[in-house]
Structure formats: C-alpha cells, structure tokens
C-alpha cells in the first residue's frame, strides 16, 4: 500500500471566487462559460491531434486538485520543448493566433478573448517522461482533461512561488500577481488530496528546501502531513539524525 498525505478538513483561504458563469482572462476580458468551454475543447482537440504528451497545469489543474473556486484566468498546458512547434501548428489550424513569447519556455495561443499558455519549462521542471507518465484524466466543465499529477502540480506551485524566471518581475508580468497564490494553491492540494508520499518525495529533488518549508507549515496549520515526509526531507538536506 502506498504511503499518502491524507487530507483533513481545514479551510485554506484562496482567491475570491468568480461567478460560475464568467472567467477573467489574462487579457482582463470577461468571457462566458460557454466561450471558455468551447475554446478549451478545441485546445484539447488540437493537442490530441498532435499525438504528443501534454498535461494541463495552472488554474485548471488547481481547480481539479484542490481549489474548486480558484479563478481561471487562462489555459495553461505543459508540453516537451521539442513538441512546441507542432502544437502551435495544430492550434493555428484550429483558428488560434499564435506566437513564441520566449523560446526557452513559453509560447501562446489566442482566440475569443482566451489566452493559451504553452509552457515547456517551469524553473528546472521540464515535461519529461516521469512527469508525462503520471498525467491523469479528470472531468472539468464537462470535458475530459489530461492534468499533471497532484504531486507534480504541488512542486510546480512551489517553483512559481519562489523562482525568478525571465519575464517574472517585469512590467508585463509583475511578480506580485504570481506570488502567494501559488503557496495557497499548494496548501489546498495538501488539504484536499490524498498525495502519494513516496512520489512526492521523489519529485522533491526539484525543490527540496521549499517543500520542507511547506510541509512543516502545513503541519502547523493542522493538515495531515506525516512526520516521515518532513524527517526524510530534513535528513536529505541536513543529515538530521544520521551519523
């Protein structure tokens, strides 16, 4: 039986929810649920037709894995860097405007007021075989969506909370927009999801210090984080309890 971080009842203060019938996009436009679902469905079709592995992240994955009232501002999807060009071509064929914002990690698609962020890297996290193998299918707004595993999303959230990636902190992407909401999303994942402790510890190599901080903080809030997770991370980082 796998070891889990078991959810408990604890209210994590997240972002104020939007109306069930409206989404605020990255471009500050309000689009209807019908428009958002239509665009998302076409994105899923375009991705599927490329026959490359992918996983939704960002607000969609956050809603799936613990923050159902989380504001969804755009559609974030992660793919391998070598697959970006084929995905952009597929989106363009489906009527999306596209551009490459930063060739090291970010391309975009646009249609009907909805922005699609096509992400190939988050800090030192890439869409590698291990991450792709743990993608799961969930139902979201009546659609079947492929989302990254909760454990991978949690590590991504910690990176977004701390990293200084090109583009972050600039006029076009102020850092304060992306800062503490990722920490709150990570706490919500711990609160509501039975995480695979072993897989989380395996992925912790990508952000060990900040994960230890999060888990210790979650324990202080009363969330069900096993001591083993904190002790294992502390031992790896500081040789605590080892000769």
N, C-alpha and C positions, 0 to 999 in steps of 0.2 A: 504493500500500500504506500502510495506516495505521501510524503510529508506536505502539509499545507499550512498556509497562513489563513486561519479561519476568520470569516467576517463576524463582526458583532454589531449591535445597534449603537451607533454613535453618529450624531449629525455633524457632518463636515460643512462648514459654511462655504458654499460655492458662489459662482457668479449669479446675479439675479436672473431668473429665467425669462426668456422671451415668450411671447404668445405662442401657443401651439401652432398657430396658423401663419407665423411670419419668421423669417430668418434675416438677420442683418449680415450682409456680405462684407468681405474685406474692403470693398469699394464704398461702404457705408450706404448701400442701397438696401431697401427692404423688398424682399421677394416673397411671393406666396408659397405655401407648402406645395401646391401643385407644380409651380415652376421649378422649385428646388428638387422635387422628386423626379420630374421629367429630365432635368439636367443630370442628376445623379444616375438615373437609369441609363442614359446614353453614355455616360462616362464608364459605367460598368461594362456595357456592351463593347465600347471601343477598346477597353483594356483586355477583355476576354478574347476579342478577335486578334489581338497581337500574339496570343499564346505565350506570354511571358509571365513569370511570377510577380505578384504585387500584393500589397496589403494596405488597407485604409488605416490612417492614423488620425491625429488631430481631434477635432471636435466630434466627428462621427465615432471614432473608436472610444473616445471618452464617454460619450453617451451610452455606448454598448457596455462598457466596463466600469460603470460606477457613478456617472454623473448624468442622469436622465434629463435634468433641467439645464444642462450646460448649453450655453449659446453656441450655435454652429455658425461660424462666420464665413466659412468657405469649405471646399472639399480638398482634403489633404490625402495624398496617396504616395506610397513609397515603392520604388522600383530599383532595380540594379542600374548602375550608371550606363552600362553598355546597352540597356534597353530603352533609354530615354528617347532616342531619335525615332524608334519605331512606334512608341506610344504617342509621340507628338504627331506623327504622320496619321495615325489612326484617329486621333482627336480632330485633326484638320479635316479629314474625310467625312467626319460626322458633323461638320459645320462649326467647329470651335476655332476662334482665333488663338494663335499660339505664339510664344516667344521663349527664348532661353534667357532667363534673368541673370544667372550665374552658372557657368558651365561646370563649376566644381560641385554644385549641389542642388540647384533649383531651376526648374522650367515652369511655365504657366500656360493654362488654357482659360479662355473666357467665352461665356455665352449666356445671354439672357440675364445679365447682371450677376452671375455667379462666377467666382474665381476658383480655378482648379490649380492647386499647388502640387507639382510633380517633383518629389523630393528623392534624391539619391543618397544623401548623407545627412546625418544629424550629429555634429561633433565627430566622434570616432566610431559612430554606428553606421554601418552600411547594410543594405538589403542583401545579406549573404545567405548561403544555403541553410544555415542554422535558423536564422530568423524566418526564412520562407517556409521551412518545414513545420513551423509552429503556427502559421496563419490558420485561422478558423473561420467558418462561415456562420454568420449570425443574421437574424432578420432585423431590419431597420427601416422604418417608414414603409413597410410592406414589401421591401426589396431584400433579396439575399445579397449580403455584402461580405467580402473577404476582409477581415480585420486582423491586425497583428495580435499576437497573444498578449494577454493582460500583463504578463511579466515583462515582455519587451516594451510595451507601451509605458509601463512604470519607469523603466530605465531611460526611455526617451524623454519622459517628462522631467526627470532629474537633470538630464543634459540641458534641456531647454531652460531650466531654472537657473543654471549656472554658467552656461557657455558664452563665449564671445566669438561667435561665428561671423564671418564677413557679412555685412548687412544688418547685423544686430547693433542697436545703439545709434544707428544712423537716422537722419531726418525722415527717410522713407519707412523705417521700421524702428520706432522708438523702443528702447529696451523696457520701459516701464509697462508697455502694453503686454509683454510676453513674460513677465517675471513671476509674481507669486501665484498666478492662476495655475501654473503647472505644478507647483507644490501642492495646492489644494486638490488638483486632479489626482495626483499620486496618492494622497491620503484617502480620497474617495475610492480609489481602486482597492486599497487595503481594507477599507471599511466594508465593502460590499461584495468582494470577490474572494473565493477560496483559491488562493495562489499556490502554485507548485513551488514549494520552498526550495527544492533541490535545483530546479531550473532557474529560479530567481538568483540563487547563489552562484550558479554557473555564469549567468549573464552579468553578475555583479562586477566581473573583471573590467567592465566598460565604465563603471562609475562607483567604485567601492566605498570611497570616503563619504560621498553624499548619500548613498544608500544606507550606510550605517547610521548616519545622522537622521534620516527619515524614519528608519525602523525604531530607533530609540525614542524619537519624538512621538511616533505613533503609539508606542507602549505607554508613554507618559500621558497620552490622551485617553488611555483605556482600551485601545484597539488590541485585538488578539494576535499579537506578534510573538511567536515562540522565542524563548531565550536563546535557543540553539542558533537561530538566524543571526542575532546580534553577536553572540560569542564567536561564531565561526568567522564572521567578518572581522571582528576585533583581532582574532588570532592571526588571520591572514595579513592584516595591516600592521600589527604591532607586536606579534608573537606573544600576546597575552596568554598566560597560563602554560606557556611552553618553556622547556629547559633551554 
